[in-house]
Amino acid sequence: MSDERPEITLILAAPRGFCAGVDRAIQIVERALEKFGAPVYVRHEIVHNRHVVERLEALGAVFVEELDQCPDDRPVVFSAHGVPKSVPAEAQRREMIFVDATCPLVSKVHVEAERHHKNGHEIVLIGHAGHPEVVGTMGQLPDGAITLIETVEDAERFEPKDPSRIAFATQTTLSVDDTSEIVAALQARFPAIAAPHKEDICYATTNRQAAVKAMAPQSDMVFVIGAPNSSNSVRLVEVALKAGAKRAQLVSSAEQVDWDALGDVSRVGITAGASAPEDLVQGLIDAFDARFATRVEEVRVTDEDVIFKLPKVVA
C-alpha cells in the first residue's frame, strides 16, 4: 500500500538544544536532591524551560523567585543565569546550604566586570533589561557602576563620565549580529573602549545561531523549540527570519504547532534553544511523522565537546 501522506523534508540544525552550562545546572539540582533529599529550593527557574522545571519539580525541587521564600534549613540552588552578590551574601548570613549553578561563562563576565571596575573603568553592559543574567551581572557591582545598553540608539546616546576610561561587556545569549552593531557604534564613538579578553556571547549561542543561518535559507518554515522567556531561543527566531526563512515560530513543544496553518510547506527547519531538551525535538519530528511522509536532513556547522565540572558540594 502506497504512502499517500504529503511529503515533507525536515532540516535539523546542529548544534541545537542543551549547552554545557544548562546541562551542568540541571545536574546540580539532581545531585542536590540525591545528596540532601527533597525538598531542594531553587532560586528562579534553573533554566528557562517549563518542561525541565516540571520534571525537576516532580523529583522534589521547589522553585521560588527570592531567597526569603526559602527556609533556613533546606539547601538552595542559584540558577544558571547568575545572581547579584547580595544573594549568596544573605544565604551566608542565614547559614544556609547553597549551591551556585551559575554558568561558568556567565561567571566569566562577572569577573571581567569586577576587573574593569577595580581598574577605574565605567562599564557598559549590552543586554536586555530585566533578564536575570543582566540583573545578576549588574548586581556584582555598586549601583551606578554599570550602564545598560540595549540598542544602537542607546549606544549613540550614552554619555560616559570619562570617554577614555570605559569598558563593555555583554549578556551571553544575545544576537551575535545585533550585538556587533552595538559594539561598532560604541567603538566608533569611543575608540579607547576596553573589550572583553574573549567574546562574552557564549559558544553555544554563537553555534546555534550559525546553524540557523545555514539552515534558514533552505526552509519554508522554521520551528524553534524553546520558552518565550529564553533569550537565546527568542534570538534564534529573529536570526532565522533575517537569514532568509520565509516564516519562523517559537514553540514550547509539538503541542503548540498549528498544523492547519502550515500550508503547503515542503521544507521545515527545526532547532532548539540552549535550555530545550532533545526529547522535545524528537517529539516534534514524531508529530511530523504522524502527518507526513518525512525525510530528515541535518545541517551541522560544528561539533561541541564542552563539559563544565560540578561544584564540590554536589560532585
Phi and psi in degrees as GROMACS dihedral restraints (atoms count N, CA, C in turn):
[ dihedral_restraints ]
;  ai    aj    ak    al  type     phi  dphi    fc
    3     4     5     6     1   -76.1    20    10
    4     5     6     7     1   150.8    20    10
    6     7     8     9     1   -83.3    20    10
    7     8     9    10     1   110.9    20    10
    9    10    11    12     1   -93.2    20    10
   10    11    12    13     1     4.6    20    10
   12    13    14    15     1   -69.7    20    10
   13    14    15    16     1   148.2    20    10
   15    16    17    18     1   -63.0    20    10
   16    17    18    19     1   145.9    20    10
   18    19    20    21     1   -84.3    20    10
   19    20    21    22     1   145.6    20    10
   21    22    23    24     1  -149.5    20    10
   22    23    24    25     1   144.4    20    10
   24    25    26    27     1  -106.5    20    10
   25    26    27    28     1   127.1    20    10
   27    28    29    30     1  -100.6    20    10
   28    29    30    31     1   125.9    20    10
   30    31    32    33     1  -108.7    20    10
   31    32    33    34     1   111.7    20    10
   33    34    35    36     1   -92.8    20    10
   34    35    36    37     1   124.9    20    10
   36    37    38    39     1   -80.0    20    10
   37    38    39    40     1   139.4    20    10
   39    40    41    42     1  -141.6    20    10
   40    41    42    43     1   133.3    20    10
   42    43    44    45     1   -70.4    20    10
   43    44    45    46     1   160.1    20    10
   45    46    47    48     1  -152.9    20    10
   46    47    48    49     1   167.9    20    10
   48    49    50    51     1    70.7    20    10
   49    50    51    52     1  -155.0    20    10
   51    52    53    54     1   -46.9    20    10
   52    53    54    55     1   135.9    20    10
   54    55    56    57     1  -104.5    20    10
   55    56    57    58     1   175.3    20    10
   57    58    59    60     1   -64.3    20    10
   58    59    60    61     1   -37.0    20    10
   60    61    62    63     1   -67.3    20    10
   61    62    63    64     1   -40.2    20    10
   63    64    65    66     1   -68.0    20    10
   64    65    66    67     1   -46.0    20    10
   66    67    68    69     1   -58.0    20    10
   67    68    69    70     1   -43.7    20    10
   69    70    71    72     1   -63.3    20    10
   70    71    72    73     1   -44.8    20    10
   72    73    74    75     1   -62.4    20    10
   73    74    75    76     1   -42.7    20    10
   75    76    77    78     1   -65.1    20    10
   76    77    78    79     1   -42.7    20    10
   78    79    80    81     1   -61.0    20    10
   79    80    81    82     1   -36.5    20    10
   81    82    83    84     1   -61.9    20    10
   82    83    84    85     1   -44.2    20    10
   84    85    86    87     1   -64.5    20    10
   85    86    87    88     1   -44.3    20    10
   87    88    89    90     1   -61.0    20    10
   88    89    90    91     1   -45.0    20    10
   90    91    92    93     1   -66.5    20    10
   91    92    93    94     1   -38.0    20    10
   93    94    95    96     1   -63.4    20    10
   94    95    96    97     1   -38.9    20    10
   96    97    98    99     1   -66.2    20    10
   97    98    99   100     1   -39.7    20    10
   99   100   101   102     1   -65.0    20    10
  100   101   102   103     1   -40.7    20    10
  102   103   104   105     1   -79.0    20    10
  103   104   105   106     1   -43.2    20    10
  105   106   107   108     1  -105.1    20    10
  106   107   108   109     1   -11.1    20    10
  108   109   110   111     1    76.7    20    10
  109   110   111   112     1   167.9    20    10
  111   112   113   114     1   -85.2    20    10
  112   113   114   115     1   149.7    20    10
  114   115   116   117     1   -89.2    20    10
  115   116   117   118     1   150.9    20    10
  117   118   119   120     1  -113.5    20    10
  118   119   120   121     1   129.0    20    10
  120   121   122   123     1   -88.0    20    10
  121   122   123   124     1   146.9    20    10
  123   124   125   126     1  -130.1    20    10
  124   125   126   127     1   121.4    20    10
  126   127   128   129     1   -82.1    20    10
  127   128   129   130     1   114.3    20    10
  129   130   131   132     1    72.6    20    10
  130   131   132   133     1   159.6    20    10
  132   133   134   135     1   -54.7    20    10
  133   134   135   136     1   129.7    20    10
  135   136   137   138     1   -57.1    20    10
  136   137   138   139     1   -40.5    20    10
  138   139   140   141     1  -142.2    20    10
  139   140   141   142     1   160.3    20    10
  141   142   143   144     1   -82.9    20    10
  142   143   144   145     1    77.0    20    10
  144   145   146   147     1  -158.4    20    10
  145   146   147   148     1   118.6    20    10
  147   148   149   150     1   -64.3    20    10
  148   149   150   151     1   -34.3    20    10
  150   151   152   153     1   -63.2    20    10
  151   152   153   154     1   -42.0    20    10
  153   154   155   156     1   -65.7    20    10
  154   155   156   157     1   -47.0    20    10
  156   157   158   159     1   -59.6    20    10
  157   158   159   160     1   -45.9    20    10
  159   160   161   162     1   -65.4    20    10
  160   161   162   163     1   -35.7    20    10
  162   163   164   165     1   -65.1    20    10
  163   164   165   166     1   -41.8    20    10
  165   166   167   168     1   -70.7    20    10
  166   167   168   169     1   -34.2    20    10
  168   169   170   171     1   -60.8    20    10
  169   170   171   172     1   -38.8    20    10
  171   172   173   174     1   -65.0    20    10
  172   173   174   175     1   -25.4    20    10
  174   175   176   177     1   -85.1    20    10
  175   176   177   178     1   -13.2    20    10
  177   178   179   180     1   122.4    20    10
  178   179   180   181     1     5.7    20    10
  180   181   182   183     1   -77.9    20    10
  181   182   183   184     1   142.0    20    10
  183   184   185   186     1  -119.2    20    10
  184   185   186   187     1   118.4    20    10
  186   187   188   189     1   -96.0    20    10
  187   188   189   190     1   130.0    20    10
  189   190   191   192     1  -132.9    20    10
  190   191   192   193     1   165.5    20    10
  192   193   194   195     1   -93.6    20    10
  193   194   195   196     1   -30.5    20    10
  195   196   197   198     1  -132.1    20    10
  196   197   198   199     1   156.3    20    10
  198   199   200   201     1   -64.9    20    10
  199   200   201   202     1   -29.9    20    10
  201   202   203   204     1   -70.0    20    10
  202   203   204   205     1    -5.7    20    10
  204   205   206   207     1   -89.9    20    10
  205   206   207   208     1    -1.3    20    10
  207   208   209   210     1  -103.3    20    10
  208   209   210   211     1   138.0    20    10
  210   211   212   213     1   -73.3    20    10
  211   212   213   214     1   155.5    20    10
  213   214   215   216     1   -65.2    20    10
  214   215   216   217     1   -28.8    20    10
  216   217   218   219     1   -96.9    20    10
  217   218   219   220     1    11.5    20    10
  219   220   221   222     1  -123.2    20    10
  220   221   222   223     1   147.4    20    10
  222   223   224   225     1   -64.9    20    10
  223   224   225   226     1   152.1    20    10
  225   226   227   228     1  -131.9    20    10
  226   227   228   229     1   139.4    20    10
  228   229   230   231     1  -110.5    20    10
  229   230   231   232     1   134.9    20    10
  231   232   233   234     1   -92.1    20    10
  232   233   234   235     1   138.7    20    10
  234   235   236   237     1   -66.5    20    10
  235   236   237   238     1   168.1    20    10
  237   238   239   240     1   -64.1    20    10
  238   239   240   241     1   -17.5    20    10
  240   241   242   243     1   -78.9    20    10
  241   242   243   244     1   -15.5    20    10
  243   244   245   246     1    93.9    20    10
  244   245   246   247     1   157.9    20    10
  246   247   248   249     1  -133.6    20    10
  247   248   249   250     1   155.5    20    10
  249   250   251   252     1   -60.6    20    10
  250   251   252   253     1   154.4    20    10
  252   253   254   255     1   -58.5    20    10
  253   254   255   256     1   -26.6    20    10
  255   256   257   258     1   -65.1    20    10
  256   257   258   259     1   -23.7    20    10
  258   259   260   261     1   -72.5    20    10
  259   260   261   262     1   -56.1    20    10
  261   262   263   264     1   -63.0    20    10
  262   263   264   265     1   -30.0    20    10
  264   265   266   267     1   -63.1    20    10
  265   266   267   268     1   -41.7    20    10
  267   268   269   270     1   -68.9    20    10
  268   269   270   271     1   -38.1    20    10
  270   271   272   273     1   -62.3    20    10
  271   272   273   274     1   -40.1    20    10
  273   274   275   276     1   -65.2    20    10
  274   275   276   277     1   -41.7    20    10
  276   277   278   279     1   -60.1    20    10
  277   278   279   280     1   -36.9    20    10
  279   280   281   282     1   -86.0    20    10
  280   281   282   283     1     1.8    20    10
  282   283   284   285     1    57.1    20    10
  283   284   285   286     1    42.7    20    10
  285   286   287   288     1   -88.0    20    10
  286   287   288   289     1   154.1    20    10
  288   289   290   291     1   -83.2    20    10
  289   290   291   292     1   121.5    20    10
  291   292   293   294     1  -135.2    20    10
  292   293   294   295     1   148.8    20    10
  294   295   296   297     1  -126.6    20    10
  295   296   297   298     1   126.4    20    10
  297   298   299   300     1   -92.2    20    10
  298   299   300   301     1   112.0    20    10
  300   301   302   303     1   -97.7    20    10
  301   302   303   304     1    16.5    20    10
  303   304   305   306     1   -53.8    20    10
  304   305   306   307     1   131.4    20    10
  306   307   308   309     1   -56.6    20    10
  307   308   309   310     1   133.2    20    10
  309   310   311   312     1   -56.5    20    10
  310   311   312   313     1   -26.9    20    10
  312   313   314   315     1   -77.2    20    10
  313   314   315   316     1   -24.8    20    10
  315   316   317   318     1   -75.2    20    10
  316   317   318   319     1   -41.5    20    10
  318   319   320   321     1   -58.7    20    10
  319   320   321   322     1   -35.1    20    10
  321   322   323   324     1   -59.0    20    10
  322   323   324   325     1   -41.3    20    10
  324   325   326   327     1   -65.3    20    10
  325   326   327   328     1   -39.8    20    10
  327   328   329   330     1   -60.3    20    10
  328   329   330   331     1   -45.3    20    10
  330   331   332   333     1   -63.7    20    10
  331   332   333   334     1   -42.1    20    10
  333   334   335   336     1   -61.3    20    10
  334   335   336   337     1   -44.5    20    10
  336   337   338   339     1   -60.7    20    10
  337   338   339   340     1   -42.7    20    10
  339   340   341   342     1   -64.2    20    10
  340   341   342   343     1   -40.1    20    10
  342   343   344   345     1   -62.8    20    10
  343   344   345   346     1   -46.2    20    10
  345   346   347   348     1   -62.7    20    10
  346   347   348   349     1   -40.8    20    10
  348   349   350   351     1   -63.9    20    10
  349   350   351   352     1   -42.3    20    10
  351   352   353   354     1   -62.4    20    10
  352   353   354   355     1   -32.6    20    10
  354   355   356   357     1   -85.0    20    10
  355   356   357   358     1     7.4    20    10
  357   358   359   360     1    84.6    20    10
  358   359   360   361     1    17.6    20    10
  360   361   362   363     1   -90.4    20    10
  361   362   363   364     1   142.8    20    10
  363   364   365   366     1   -81.8    20    10
  364   365   366   367     1   136.8    20    10
  366   367   368   369     1  -110.5    20    10
  367   368   369   370     1   133.8    20    10
  369   370   371   372     1  -105.7    20    10
  370   371   372   373     1   126.7    20    10
  372   373   374   375     1  -111.2    20    10
  373   374   375   376     1   119.2    20    10
  375   376   377   378     1   -88.0    20    10
  376   377   378   379     1   121.3    20    10
  378   379   380   381     1  -179.9    20    10
  379   380   381   382     1  -170.6    20    10
  381   382   383   384     1  -109.2    20    10
  382   383   384   385     1   124.8    20    10
  384   385   386   387     1   -55.9    20    10
  385   386   387   388     1   135.1    20    10
  387   388   389   390     1    86.4    20    10
  388   389   390   391     1   -14.7    20    10
  390   391   392   393     1   -66.7    20    10
  391   392   393   394     1   137.4    20    10
  393   394   395   396     1   -58.2    20    10
  394   395   396   397     1   -30.8    20    10
  396   397   398   399     1   -65.9    20    10
  397   398   399   400     1   -40.3    20    10
  399   400   401   402     1   -67.2    20    10
  400   401   402   403     1   -43.2    20    10
  402   403   404   405     1   -59.0    20    10
  403   404   405   406     1   -42.9    20    10
  405   406   407   408     1   -65.7    20    10
  406   407   408   409     1   -42.7    20    10
  408   409   410   411     1   -67.3    20    10
  409   410   411   412     1   -45.2    20    10
  411   412   413   414     1   -65.7    20    10
  412   413   414   415     1   -26.4    20    10
  414   415   416   417     1   -80.1    20    10
  415   416   417   418     1     2.7    20    10
  417   418   419   420     1   -79.5    20    10
  418   419   420   421     1   -19.6    20    10
  420   421   422   423     1  -127.4    20    10
  421   422   423   424     1   165.4    20    10
  423   424   425   426     1   -60.9    20    10
  424   425   426   427     1   154.6    20    10
  426   427   428   429     1   -54.4    20    10
  427   428   429   430     1   134.9    20    10
  429   430   431   432     1    92.6    20    10
  430   431   432   433     1   -11.3    20    10
  432   433   434   435     1   -76.2    20    10
  433   434   435   436     1   -23.7    20    10
  435   436   437   438     1  -122.5    20    10
  436   437   438   439     1   133.5    20    10
  438   439   440   441     1  -108.1    20    10
  439   440   441   442     1   129.3    20    10
  441   442   443   444     1   -86.4    20    10
  442   443   444   445     1   130.1    20    10
  444   445   446   447     1  -118.2    20    10
  445   446   447   448     1   122.9    20    10
  447   448   449   450     1  -106.8    20    10
  448   449   450   451     1   -24.3    20    10
  450   451   452   453     1  -139.5    20    10
  451   452   453   454     1   168.4    20    10
  453   454   455   456     1   -59.7    20    10
  454   455   456   457     1   -38.4    20    10
  456   457   458   459     1   -62.1    20    10
  457   458   459   460     1   -40.3    20    10
  459   460   461   462     1   -60.2    20    10
  460   461   462   463     1   -41.7    20    10
  462   463   464   465     1   -63.5    20    10
  463   464   465   466     1   -36.2    20    10
  465   466   467   468     1   -76.2    20    10
  466   467   468   469     1   -22.9    20    10
  468   469   470   471     1   -91.3    20    10
  469   470   471   472     1   -18.3    20    10
  471   472   473   474     1   -60.8    20    10
  472   473   474   475     1   130.5    20    10
  474   475   476   477     1  -122.1    20    10
  475   476   477   478     1   102.6    20    10
  477   478   479   480     1   -76.1    20    10
  478   479   480   481     1   162.3    20    10
  480   481   482   483     1   -68.3    20    10
  481   482   483   484     1   -40.1    20    10
  483   484   485   486     1  -141.0    20    10
  484   485   486   487     1   105.6    20    10
  486   487   488   489     1   -58.8    20    10
  487   488   489   490     1   -17.8    20    10
  489   490   491   492     1   -90.9    20    10
  490   491   492   493     1    -2.7    20    10
  492   493   494   495     1  -130.7    20    10
  493   494   495   496     1    59.4    20    10
  495   496   497   498     1  -130.9    20    10
  496   497   498   499     1   156.8    20    10
  498   499   500   501     1  -142.4    20    10
  499   500   501   502     1   156.1    20    10
  501   502   503   504     1  -124.4    20    10
  502   503   504   505     1   152.5    20    10
  504   505   506   507     1  -137.3    20    10
  505   506   507   508     1   166.6    20    10
  507   508   509   510     1  -136.2    20    10
  508   509   510   511     1   153.5    20    10
  510   511   512   513     1   -58.5    20    10
  511   512   513   514     1   148.5    20    10
  513   514   515   516     1   -81.5    20    10
  514   515   516   517     1   -10.8    20    10
  516   517   518   519     1  -116.3    20    10
  517   518   519   520     1    26.8    20    10
  519   520   521   522     1   -84.3    20    10
  520   521   522   523     1   167.0    20    10
  522   523   524   525     1   -65.7    20    10
  523   524   525   526     1   125.7    20    10
  525   526   527   528     1   -59.5    20    10
  526   527   528   529     1   -45.0    20    10
  528   529   530   531     1   -69.6    20    10
  529   530   531   532     1   -45.0    20    10
  531   532   533   534     1   -62.6    20    10
  532   533   534   535     1   -40.3    20    10
  534   535   536   537     1   -65.5    20    10
  535   536   537   538     1   -38.7    20    10
  537   538   539   540     1   -59.4    20    10
  538   539   540   541     1   -37.8    20    10
  540   541   542   543     1   -66.7    20    10
  541   542   543   544     1   -40.7    20    10
  543   544   545   546     1   -67.6    20    10
  544   545   546   547     1   -43.6    20    10
  546   547   548   549     1   -61.2    20    10
  547   548   549   550     1   -42.5    20    10
  549   550   551   552     1   -61.0    20    10
  550   551   552   553     1   -40.0    20    10
  552   553   554   555     1   -64.8    20    10
  553   554   555   556     1   -41.1    20    10
  555   556   557   558     1   -66.2    20    10
  556   557   558   559     1   -44.2    20    10
  558   559   560   561     1   -67.5    20    10
  559   560   561   562     1   -31.1    20    10
  561   562   563   564     1   -66.5    20    10
  562   563   564   565     1   -36.4    20    10
  564   565   566   567     1   -83.2    20    10
  565   566   567   568     1   -35.4    20    10
  567   568   569   570     1  -129.8    20    10
  568   569   570   571     1    80.5    20    10
  570   571   572   573     1   -57.4    20    10
  571   572   573   574     1   -24.3    20    10
  573   574   575   576     1   -88.5    20    10
  574   575   576   577     1     2.5    20    10
  576   577   578   579     1   -59.8    20    10
  577   578   579   580     1   132.8    20    10
  579   580   581   582     1   -82.3    20    10
  580   581   582   583     1   133.7    20    10
  582   583   584   585     1  -102.6    20    10
  583   584   585   586     1   162.6    20    10
  585   586   587   588     1   -60.7    20    10
  586   587   588   589     1   150.0    20    10
  588   589   590   591     1   -59.0    20    10
  589   590   591   592     1   -37.6    20    10
  591   592   593   594     1  -137.3    20    10
  592   593   594   595     1   148.1    20    10
  594   595   596   597     1   -44.0    20    10
  595   596   597   598     1   130.0    20    10
  597   598   599   600     1   -76.6    20    10
  598   599   600   601     1   -34.2    20    10
  600   601   602   603     1   -62.6    20    10
  601   602   603   604     1   125.8    20    10
  603   604   605   606     1   -73.8    20    10
  604   605   606   607     1   161.2    20    10
  606   607   608   609     1   -56.1    20    10
  607   608   609   610     1   -38.1    20    10
  609   610   611   612     1   -69.3    20    10
  610   611   612   613     1   -43.3    20    10
  612   613   614   615     1   -60.7    20    10
  613   614   615   616     1   -47.0    20    10
  615   616   617   618     1   -61.1    20    10
  616   617   618   619     1   -46.4    20    10
  618   619   620   621     1   -65.9    20    10
  619   620   621   622     1   -41.7    20    10
  621   622   623   624     1   -67.6    20    10
  622   623   624   625     1   -36.0    20    10
  624   625   626   627     1   -69.1    20    10
  625   626   627   628     1   -38.7    20    10
  627   628   629   630     1   -63.1    20    10
  628   629   630   631     1   -39.9    20    10
  630   631   632   633     1   -65.9    20    10
  631   632   633   634     1   -39.7    20    10
  633   634   635   636     1   -66.8    20    10
  634   635   636   637     1   -39.2    20    10
  636   637   638   639     1   -60.8    20    10
  637   638   639   640     1   -36.3    20    10
  639   640   641   642     1   -74.7    20    10
  640   641   642   643     1   -32.2    20    10
  642   643   644   645     1   -88.1    20    10
  643   644   645   646     1   -33.8    20    10
  645   646   647   648     1   -59.8    20    10
  646   647   648   649     1   -43.3    20    10
  648   649   650   651     1   -62.4    20    10
  649   650   651   652     1   -19.5    20    10
  651   652   653   654     1   -91.2    20    10
  652   653   654   655     1     0.4    20    10
  654   655   656   657     1  -113.6    20    10
  655   656   657   658     1   133.9    20    10
  657   658   659   660     1   -74.8    20    10
  658   659   660   661     1   -30.8    20    10
  660   661   662   663     1  -147.9    20    10
  661   662   663   664     1   139.7    20    10
  663   664   665   666     1  -121.4    20    10
  664   665   666   667     1   129.3    20    10
  666   667   668   669     1  -105.0    20    10
  667   668   669   670     1   126.2    20    10
  669   670   671   672     1  -107.2    20    10
  670   671   672   673     1   118.9    20    10
  672   673   674   675     1   -86.7    20    10
  673   674   675   676     1   122.1    20    10
  675   676   677   678     1   174.6    20    10
  676   677   678   679     1   179.3    20    10
  678   679   680   681     1  -100.8    20    10
  679   680   681   682     1   149.6    20    10
  681   682   683   684     1   -64.2    20    10
  682   683   684   685     1   -21.1    20    10
  684   685   686   687     1   -95.2    20    10
  685   686   687   688     1     8.5    20    10
  687   688   689   690     1   -92.3    20    10
  688   689   690   691     1   109.4    20    10
  690   691   692   693     1   -57.7    20    10
  691   692   693   694     1   -46.9    20    10
  693   694   695   696     1   -66.7    20    10
  694   695   696   697     1   -30.9    20    10
  696   697   698   699     1   -71.1    20    10
  697   698   699   700     1   -44.0    20    10
  699   700   701   702     1   -61.7    20    10
  700   701   702   703     1   -39.1    20    10
  702   703   704   705     1   -63.2    20    10
  703   704   705   706     1   -34.3    20    10
  705   706   707   708     1   -63.5    20    10
  706   707   708   709     1   -36.0    20    10
  708   709   710   711     1   -63.7    20    10
  709   710   711   712     1   -46.6    20    10
  711   712   713   714     1   -61.1    20    10
  712   713   714   715     1   -43.7    20    10
  714   715   716   717     1   -63.0    20    10
  715   716   717   718     1   -41.8    20    10
  717   718   719   720     1   -60.0    20    10
  718   719   720   721     1   -44.2    20    10
  720   721   722   723     1   -67.7    20    10
  721   722   723   724     1   -42.2    20    10
  723   724   725   726     1   -65.8    20    10
  724   725   726   727     1   -30.0    20    10
  726   727   728   729     1   -85.2    20    10
  727   728   729   730     1    -2.9    20    10
  729   730   731   732     1   118.2    20    10
  730   731   732   733     1     1.1    20    10
  732   733   734   735     1   -65.8    20    10
  733   734   735   736     1   137.0    20    10
  735   736   737   738     1   -65.6    20    10
  736   737   738   739     1   -38.8    20    10
  738   739   740   741     1  -142.5    20    10
  739   740   741   742     1   153.8    20    10
  741   742   743   744     1  -149.5    20    10
  742   743   744   745     1   141.8    20    10
  744   745   746   747     1  -144.3    20    10
  745   746   747   748     1   140.8    20    10
  747   748   749   750     1   -90.7    20    10
  748   749   750   751     1   127.2    20    10
  750   751   752   753     1  -132.5    20    10
  751   752   753   754     1   146.7    20    10
  753   754   755   756     1   -80.8    20    10
  754   755   756   757     1   -25.5    20    10
  756   757   758   759     1  -168.3    20    10
  757   758   759   760     1   179.0    20    10
  759   760   761   762     1   -59.6    20    10
  760   761   762   763     1   -26.3    20    10
  762   763   764   765     1   -64.1    20    10
  763   764   765   766     1   -20.2    20    10
  765   766   767   768     1   -89.9    20    10
  766   767   768   769     1    -4.5    20    10
  768   769   770   771     1   -74.8    20    10
  769   770   771   772     1   130.1    20    10
  771   772   773   774     1   -91.4    20    10
  772   773   774   775     1    95.1    20    10
  774   775   776   777     1   -65.2    20    10
  775   776   777   778     1   -32.4    20    10
  777   778   779   780     1   -67.2    20    10
  778   779   780   781     1   -27.5    20    10
  780   781   782   783     1   -84.2    20    10
  781   782   783   784     1    -5.2    20    10
  783   784   785   786     1   -64.2    20    10
  784   785   786   787     1   -34.2    20    10
  786   787   788   789     1    71.1    20    10
  787   788   789   790     1  -145.7    20    10
  789   790   791   792     1  -101.3    20    10
  790   791   792   793     1    38.3    20    10
  792   793   794   795     1   -64.8    20    10
  793   794   795   796     1   146.4    20    10
  795   796   797   798     1  -118.6    20    10
  796   797   798   799     1   -17.6    20    10
  798   799   800   801     1  -134.4    20    10
  799   800   801   802     1   116.9    20    10
  801   802   803   804     1  -118.0    20    10
  802   803   804   805     1   123.8    20    10
  804   805   806   807     1   -87.2    20    10
  805   806   807   808     1   143.1    20    10
  807   808   809   810     1  -133.5    20    10
  808   809   810   811     1   131.5    20    10
  810   811   812   813     1  -145.1    20    10
  811   812   813   814     1   178.7    20    10
  813   814   815   816     1  -145.9    20    10
  814   815   816   817     1   141.6    20    10
  816   817   818   819     1   -65.6    20    10
  817   818   819   820     1   167.9    20    10
  819   820   821   822     1   -68.0    20    10
  820   821   822   823     1   -12.5    20    10
  822   823   824   825     1  -107.9    20    10
  823   824   825   826     1    12.6    20    10
  825   826   827   828     1  -103.9    20    10
  826   827   828   829     1   126.2    20    10
  828   829   830   831     1   -72.2    20    10
  829   830   831   832     1   152.8    20    10
  831   832   833   834     1   -65.0    20    10
  832   833   834   835     1   -25.2    20    10
  834   835   836   837     1   -65.6    20    10
  835   836   837   838     1   -23.7    20    10
  837   838   839   840     1   -72.3    20    10
  838   839   840   841     1   -35.0    20    10
  840   841   842   843     1   -64.0    20    10
  841   842   843   844     1   -46.0    20    10
  843   844   845   846     1   -63.5    20    10
  844   845   846   847     1   -35.5    20    10
  846   847   848   849     1   -62.7    20    10
  847   848   849   850     1   -37.1    20    10
  849   850   851   852     1   -70.4    20    10
  850   851   852   853     1   -40.8    20    10
  852   853   854   855     1   -60.7    20    10
  853   854   855   856     1   -44.5    20    10
  855   856   857   858     1   -61.6    20    10
  856   857   858   859     1   -38.3    20    10
  858   859   860   861     1   -66.0    20    10
  859   860   861   862     1   -36.9    20    10
  861   862   863   864     1   -68.0    20    10
  862   863   864   865     1   -41.8    20    10
  864   865   866   867     1   -58.1    20    10
  865   866   867   868     1   -32.6    20    10
  867   868   869   870     1   -73.6    20    10
  868   869   870   871     1   -17.4    20    10
  870   871   872   873     1  -117.6    20    10
  871   872   873   874     1   -20.0    20    10
  873   874   875   876     1  -134.7    20    10
  874   875   876   877     1   161.8    20    10
  876   877   878   879     1   -86.5    20    10
  877   878   879   880     1   101.6    20    10
  879   880   881   882     1   -97.2    20    10
  880   881   882   883     1   148.7    20    10
  882   883   884   885     1  -126.6    20    10
  883   884   885   886     1   133.1    20    10
  885   886   887   888     1  -110.5    20    10
  886   887   888   889     1   129.4    20    10
  888   889   890   891     1  -119.5    20    10
  889   890   891   892     1   157.8    20    10
  891   892   893   894     1  -124.9    20    10
  892   893   894   895     1   135.8    20    10
  894   895   896   897     1  -111.2    20    10
  895   896   897   898     1   105.4    20    10
  897   898   899   900     1  -110.9    20    10
  898   899   900   901     1   126.3    20    10
  900   901   902   903     1  -100.9    20    10
  901   902   903   904     1   -22.4    20    10
  903   904   905   906     1  -167.1    20    10
  904   905   906   907     1   167.0    20    10
  906   907   908   909     1  -107.8    20    10
  907   908   909   910     1   146.4    20    10
  909   910   911   912     1  -115.3    20    10
  910   911   912   913     1   135.9    20    10
  912   913   914   915     1  -135.9    20    10
  913   914   915   916     1    24.8    20    10
  915   916   917   918     1   -76.3    20    10
  916   917   918   919     1   132.6    20    10
  918   919   920   921     1  -135.2    20    10
  919   920   921   922     1   133.2    20    10
  921   922   923   924     1  -106.8    20    10
  922   923   924   925     1   139.3    20    10
  924   925   926   927     1   -69.8    20    10
  925   926   927   928     1   152.2    20    10
  927   928   929   930     1   -83.5    20    10
  928   929   930   931     1   151.1    20    10
  930   931   932   933     1   -61.6    20    10
  931   932   933   934     1   149.4    20    10
  933   934   935   936     1   -57.4    20    10
  934   935   936   937     1   -33.9    20    10
  936   937   938   939     1   -63.7    20    10
  937   938   939   940     1   -22.7    20    10
  939   940   941   942     1  -123.4    20    10
  940   941   942   943     1    -2.3    20    10
